Amino acid sequence: MTNSTPIADRVAVVTGAGAGLGAAIVRRLAADGARVVVSDIDIDAARGVADTIDGAIAVEADVTDENQIKALVEQTVDHFGALHIAVPNAGVGGVQPIAEMSYADWRRTTAVNLDGVFLTIRHTAPAIAAAGGGSIVTISSITATAGSPLIAPYAASKAAVRNLTETAATEFRDHGVRVNAVLPGFIDTELVTAARPDFEAALGLEPGGFDELMAAKQGRYGTPDEVAAAVAFFASDESSWCTGSSLVLDGGLAASLF
């Protein structure tokens, strides 16, 4: 029987896929018919996700190491014969005012969130083009659209990812590679959960106050599956005329001043 799911038999790589958004994304792509590579700097976490998906493989990769990204692409093509979809999802963050931030802290965040996306696009795009074309979906953030106190390197790197997405879309369009960005608001992931106490302390909120703030600003936390659905749309031919686009998923956070 022919597989008729939206991305049947295409090969997808997702970085930072050992937990959170990455795990939800790789599971959604697999459910939609893709053969998937679960990549993470934590190989045990990657294997834990891959073991739940038929035919998936886990590959250890630090997205800030160009040789490891090159090896990730090579292992993917060697194993599956091609690469059609890439999702540079790996990211880190933290809560700290600029005046108290060390340059090392700034570089750690931007190295993963921006340099890692550049390296992933740089090495996956030619492989995708060689396979006849496909899609790269970057994970930016609603914080890319405005000043974001206390998370300067995170927001700045995500703004740069959005711009890089548009540039890459232009450069790779004639090679059959579409590049689009998803801009989530605050999602119920381990990254956000870990940051809540720091936000509350920095903003002078009582315990639970950050949850109340999010309820007022965006209604509720988004879910990883909602982000994964947006990624799956951009990964599939249902978005065949979309490139250089940004899709905001924030429950209305950016739409209101109050």
MOZI-V405207 format. One record per residue. N is the residue number from 0. SS is DSSP state (a for helix, b for strand, c for the rest). PHI is phi as a letter, one per 30 degrees, with the letter a starting at -180 (NA if undefined). D_CENTER is the distance of its C-alpha to the mean C-alpha in Angstrom with 1 decimal. Layout:
# MOZI-V405207
n,ss,phi,d_center
N,SS,PHI,D_CENTER
N,SS,PHI,D_CENTER
This chain:
# MOZI-V405207
n,ss,phi,d_center
0,c,NA,32.6
1,c,d,30.0
2,c,d,26.4
3,c,c,25.7
4,c,d,22.3
5,c,e,19.9
6,c,b,18.3
7,c,e,21.2
8,c,i,21.5
9,c,d,18.6
10,b,c,16.8
11,b,b,13.0
12,b,c,11.1
13,b,b,7.9
14,c,d,7.6
15,c,h,7.8
16,c,c,9.0
17,c,d,12.2
18,c,a,11.7
19,a,h,10.2
20,a,e,7.2
21,a,e,6.7
22,a,d,10.4
23,a,d,10.6
24,a,d,8.5
25,a,d,10.7
26,a,d,13.7
27,a,d,13.4
28,a,d,13.2
29,a,d,16.1
30,a,d,18.0
31,c,d,17.8
32,c,j,19.5
33,c,d,17.1
34,b,c,18.0
35,b,b,15.1
36,b,c,14.3
37,b,c,12.8
38,b,c,12.0
39,b,a,12.1
40,c,d,14.4
41,c,c,16.3
42,a,d,17.9
43,a,d,19.7
44,a,d,16.7
45,a,d,15.2
46,a,d,18.7
47,a,d,19.0
48,a,d,16.2
49,a,e,17.5
50,c,d,21.0
51,c,c,20.3
52,c,b,19.4
53,c,e,22.2
54,c,i,22.0
55,c,d,18.7
56,b,b,18.7
57,b,c,17.1
58,b,b,16.8
59,b,d,16.6
60,c,a,14.9
61,c,c,14.5
62,c,d,12.1
63,c,d,14.7
64,c,c,17.4
65,a,e,17.9
66,a,d,20.3
67,a,d,18.0
68,a,d,15.4
69,a,d,18.4
70,a,d,19.6
71,a,d,16.5
72,a,d,17.0
73,a,d,20.7
74,a,d,20.6
75,a,d,18.5
76,a,d,21.0
77,a,d,23.9
78,a,d,23.1
79,a,c,22.1
80,c,j,23.8
81,c,a,21.0
82,c,b,17.4
83,c,b,16.3
84,b,b,12.5
85,b,b,9.6
86,b,b,5.9
87,c,d,5.1
88,c,c,2.6
89,c,e,6.0
90,c,a,7.3
91,c,b,10.8
92,c,a,13.1
93,c,a,16.7
94,c,c,19.5
95,c,a,22.3
96,c,d,24.5
97,a,e,24.6
98,a,d,28.2
99,a,c,27.5
100,c,c,24.5
101,c,d,25.3
102,a,d,24.1
103,a,d,22.8
104,a,d,20.5
105,a,e,19.3
106,a,d,18.8
107,a,d,17.0
108,a,d,14.2
109,a,d,14.1
110,a,d,14.5
111,a,d,11.3
112,a,d,9.1
113,a,c,11.0
114,a,e,13.2
115,a,d,10.7
116,a,d,8.8
117,a,e,12.4
118,a,d,13.6
119,a,d,11.2
120,a,d,12.0
121,a,e,15.6
122,a,c,16.2
123,a,d,14.5
124,a,e,15.8
125,a,d,19.4
126,a,d,19.1
127,a,d,17.7
128,a,d,20.6
129,a,d,23.0
130,c,d,22.2
131,c,j,23.2
132,c,j,20.0
133,b,l,16.7
134,b,b,13.3
135,b,c,10.2
136,b,b,7.3
137,b,c,5.2
138,b,c,3.4
139,c,c,6.9
140,c,a,9.2
141,a,d,12.8
142,a,d,14.0
143,a,d,13.6
144,a,c,16.5
145,c,a,19.2
146,c,e,20.5
147,c,b,19.0
148,c,e,21.6
149,c,i,21.1
150,c,b,17.5
151,a,e,18.3
152,a,d,16.2
153,a,d,13.0
154,a,d,13.9
155,a,d,15.3
156,a,d,12.5
157,a,d,10.2
158,a,d,13.2
159,a,d,13.5
160,a,d,10.1
161,a,d,11.4
162,a,d,14.7
163,a,d,13.5
164,a,e,11.9
165,a,d,15.4
166,a,d,17.3
167,a,d,15.7
168,a,e,16.3
169,a,d,19.9
170,a,d,20.4
171,a,c,19.2
172,a,e,20.5
173,a,d,23.9
174,a,c,22.5
175,c,i,21.0
176,b,c,17.3
177,b,c,15.5
178,b,b,12.5
179,b,b,11.0
180,b,b,8.6
181,b,c,7.8
182,b,c,9.2
183,b,d,9.6
184,c,d,12.7
185,c,d,13.5
186,b,c,12.3
187,c,d,14.6
188,c,b,12.7
189,a,d,14.3
190,a,d,12.8
191,a,d,14.5
192,a,e,17.5
193,a,d,18.2
194,a,d,18.2
195,a,e,20.6
196,a,d,23.8
197,a,d,23.0
198,a,d,22.4
199,a,d,25.6
200,a,d,27.6
201,a,d,26.6
202,a,c,27.3
203,c,i,30.4
204,c,c,29.3
205,c,d,30.9
206,c,e,29.0
207,c,j,27.1
208,a,d,27.2
209,a,d,23.5
210,a,d,23.2
211,a,d,26.0
212,a,d,24.5
213,a,d,21.3
214,a,d,23.7
215,a,d,25.5
216,a,d,22.7
217,a,b,20.4
218,c,i,22.6
219,c,a,20.5
220,c,d,17.2
221,b,d,14.6
222,c,c,13.8
223,a,e,10.8
224,a,d,12.7
225,a,d,12.8
226,a,d,9.1
227,a,d,9.4
228,a,d,12.4
229,a,d,11.1
230,a,d,8.7
231,a,d,11.9
232,a,d,13.9
233,a,d,12.4
234,a,d,12.5
235,c,c,16.1
236,a,d,19.3
237,a,d,19.6
238,a,c,17.7
239,c,d,19.8
240,c,c,20.9
241,c,c,17.6
242,c,a,16.3
243,c,i,15.4
244,c,c,14.7
245,b,b,12.8
246,b,c,12.7
247,b,d,13.3
248,b,b,13.1
249,c,b,15.1
250,c,i,18.4
251,c,j,20.4
252,a,e,19.5
253,a,d,19.6
254,a,d,22.5
255,c,b,25.1
256,c,d,26.7
257,c,b,28.0
